[in-house]
């Protein structure tokens, strides 16, 4: 039976890296909401729409994109993946209570996943990390301008300018500057973190994992929780 996993944690906790490792080693499709939104909101054709242009301003400032907009996108794509029989892993999505649980008019993503995979096959992981470590990681992070590979920050890699995977130029994301990071962390604390408490109330076990060590160590912890 296919499974769905959502990985939570503050900006810089390693959600995307762990989701990629699940995708590469356990045959999951990584639904990277942030990456999908970034690509969608930076498409010149899409920016002809005033509504989408406004959403890009939110994204670039570190504010969460309008939940209704994100829910519609993620639910549609999730159904396509789930009905195809694939495992799916999210890195930090759903991001708000509305996106997760919906309202009287909208079905939230948690219910969508339960219908697609069965509640027993929907799992949630929470990466714990000191906020200061997370801020340092993001403030120094570089990603490939072509394949979006993130470069692990340390003294030996800090001065790299080219992607070790495809050779394209590395860049710093607009959302990773210190000022925007503070906004992102505030948004996470106020709008995303409450989802964890509601999931517990609904009977889900939240698998807590220390996100501080190197990614391969974190991944070993994560696998021990999920499999």
N, C-alpha and C positions, 0 to 999 in steps of 0.2 A: 504493500500500500504506500502510495506517495505521501510525503510529509511537507509541512510548512513550518518554517522557523523565522522568528523575528528577533533580531539582536538589538538591544537597547543599551544606551550609555551616553554620557556627555560628549560634545564635540572633542575629537582627539583621543577617544578611548579605544579606537581600533575596530569599530563596527564593520567598516567596509573591507578591511583586511581579512577579518575572520570570515565574513560572508564569502569573499573570494576563495579562501582556503576550502570552505565547504563546497563551493562550486567546482573547484579544481580537483578535489580528492573524493567527494562523495556524491557527485552527479546532481548537484542542485543548480538551479538557475538563479543567479544573483539578480534580484530586482533592486537595483540601486536607484532609489527614488530621487536622491539629490542629483545624481549624474543625469538621469533622464530629464529632470526639470531643467538642469543647467543647459543641456543640449537644446531642449524645446524652447526655452526662453531666450536663447541666443541665436536662434534661427532668424535671419533677416526677414524671411517671408512671414513668419509668425508675428514679428514685431510690428507689422502693419496694422494689427488689431490693437486698438487702444487698451482693451482689457488685459491682453497678454503683456503689453508694454508696462502696465502698472504692476503686474505680478513680477516682472523682471526687476523693477525698482525695489520691491520688497526683498526679493532673493539676494540682490547685490548688497543690500544694507544689513543682511543677516537676520531679517525678519522672516517668519514662516510665510510661505505662499498661502493664499486663501484656502482654508480647509476644503470647501466645496469643490474647488478647482482640482485639488490634489486627489480627493476621494474619487471623483469621477474618473480620473486618469488611472489611478492605481487599481480600482475595482475592475475596470474594463480589461486591463492587461492581466490581472491576476486570474480572471475567469478564463482567458485565452490559454494561459499556462497550465492552470489546474485541469481544465477539460482535456488538455493534451496528455495528461498523465504524468507531468513532470513534478519533481520536488522543487520547492521554491524557498528562497531565503531572502529576507528583507534586512537592510542595514539602517535601523532607525525609523522605520515606518511600520504602522501608522504613527503620525507625529503629534496629533492632537486628540482630545477626547471625542470630538466630532468625527474625525477620520476613523478612529478605532471603533466607536460604538454607534455613530449616526444619530438620528433623531426620529421623530414620528413620521417624517417624510423620506428619510434616507437610510438605507441599510449600511451599517458601518463595515469596515474591512474585516474585523474579527469575525462577524457573522458570515461574511462572504467566504472566508477561509474555512470556517466550521462546516459550511454546506459543501464546499469543494472537497475537503480532506477528512472531515470528521473531527470532532473536538479532541479526541484522544491522539490525533496526529498533528495537532497544532501546538507548537512549543515556543517558549519565550526565554531569552537569555538576557541577563543584565550584566554589563561589564562595569566593574567598580574601579575607579581611578581617582587619584588626587587631582583636583581641578588645575592646580599649578603645573603639574606634569602634562596634562592634556593641552593647556594653553601653549606651553613650550613646544610641544610636538607640532601643533597646528601652525604656530607662528613661523616655524622653520621648515614646514613641509613644502616639497616641490612635487609636481606631477607632470607626466608627459603630456605635451600639447597635442599628441596624436592618439596614443592608445590609452591615456589616462592612468598609466601605472604610477602608483605613489612610491616615492623614494624614501626608504627608511632613514630617518635622520640620525646621524652620529657624526663624530669628528671627521671620519674618512669620506663620507658621502656629501657633506654639507656644501662643498664647492663644485660638485658635478653640475654640468650644464646640458648634458645629453642623456637621453633615456638609455639604460643598459639593455633594454629589451629590443627596441626598434631603432634607436639612434636619433629620434626626433628631439627637438629642443624641449627642455624642461621649463615649466612656468610656475608661478605662485598664484594660487586661486584668489580672486577678489574677496571671497568670504573668509580667507585665512589671515587677514591683517588683524593686529591686536584689538583695534577698536570694534571691528565687526565681530570678532570672537567674543567679546564681552556681551554683545547683544545676543549672539547665538546661545551662549550659556544661560543668559537670563530667560530667553525663550524656552530653552530646554527645561529649566527648573520649574517654570510657571505653567507650561502648556503640554510638555511631553511626559515628564516624570509622573504626574498624577495617574497616567494610564496604568502604571505598574500596580498601584494600589487597587484600582478597579478590577484589573485582571485577577489579582489574588482574591478579591471579594467574589468573583465569578467562578472560583474554584481552580484556577490555573496555578501550577507550581512555577515560580520564577527561578530559573537556574542562575545563581549568582557566580560570576567568574572574575578573578582578579585580572584586570586589564593592564597592569603595570609592567610585567615582564616582556621579553621579546615575543613577537607574534607566534612563533612556533611553540613556545611554552604555553602561552595562553590557549592556543588551539588544542593542545593535549588536554588541558582542563575542560575545554568546551566539549570535546568528543566524549570525555568520561561522563559528562552530564547528559548528553543527548542520546548516546548509543550504548 
